[in-house]
Amino acid sequence: MLKEMFLLLVGSGPIFAALNPLGFSLACLGGVALAVLLWWLCSVYTRLWNLSFYLNWFHLLLCGIAALLTIFLVITFVSVGEIGRGFDQAVTEWGAQLHSLPVNMDGEVNNLNSANLRSQFEAAHPFLRDVVASDQNASSEITVIQYADSADSGAESTQSGGTINEAVYDLKYLLQLHVHWAVYRLRALLLLALLLVQGTVFAITGYAAHRGICPSI
């Protein structure tokens, strides 16, 4: 799930850049500005109690890594608003893969029924499965999606064309219903990641500066 989430986050950047070049440029500038500001704060805050302390190569390396991560996190924080388009693309590609499966003489996908479709989607896209099933008010929606033909059709097997297309359409619809929740959660995680990255660097440099005046610690 984490791998798929990361790929969708990274993929939202190019989508946002294509749809809003100015907004993407401003996000990049904002990320660079925040990274520079935090680097400067990290280099000066330790001197509040240890005027003789200067960042060494190790601390500078940490600051550099934190700066790059900060830029990435800021750009992704802004770009994630377009992640819904990434959801649509992932479901479309999943449907295309199903259409490429071998069919029998009647044009039916071999060994494929409604349960198989759902299982294949959940196995291939655990993060999207989590997005669809996340809303407690709509928790039953995923269980009532009709991946197969209607009950009164009398069909005993799954047709490759209509059923897969219905599954793709239904999944896209449900994902768009929950895309705002996904954006809020992902932005909260990105903010937490930024605080963790910068907090780690500030803690390490602060500890080094404190040890400079209290070697026994």
Number of C-alpha atoms within 10 A of each C-alpha: 14 9 11 15 15 12 12 21 21 19 18 25 22 14 19 22 16 11 12 12 13 12 15 21 13 13 21 18 15 15 23 19 15 16 23 17 13 18 20 12 12 22 19 15 15 21 15 9 12 16 13 10 20 16 16 10 9 10 18 17 12 18 25 15 14 22 23 13 18 26 22 20 21 22 25 24 23 19 25 25 21 21 24 21 18 18 19 18 13 19 21 17 12 17 20 14 10 18 15 10 12 12 15 9 7 8 12 17 21 16 11 18 21 18 10 12 19 18 12 14 18 14 12 15 18 16 19 24 18 14 20 25 19 14 15 8 8 14 12 12 14 15 10 8 15 15 23 22 18 10 9 6 7 8 11 10 15 21 19 21 14 13 19 23 17 17 21 21 16 18 23 20 13 17 22 19 16 18 20 15 16 24 19 14 13 19 20 13 14 20 16 11 15 19 13 13 18 21 13 14 20 22 12 13 24 20 14 20 23 17 14 15 14 10 9 6 9
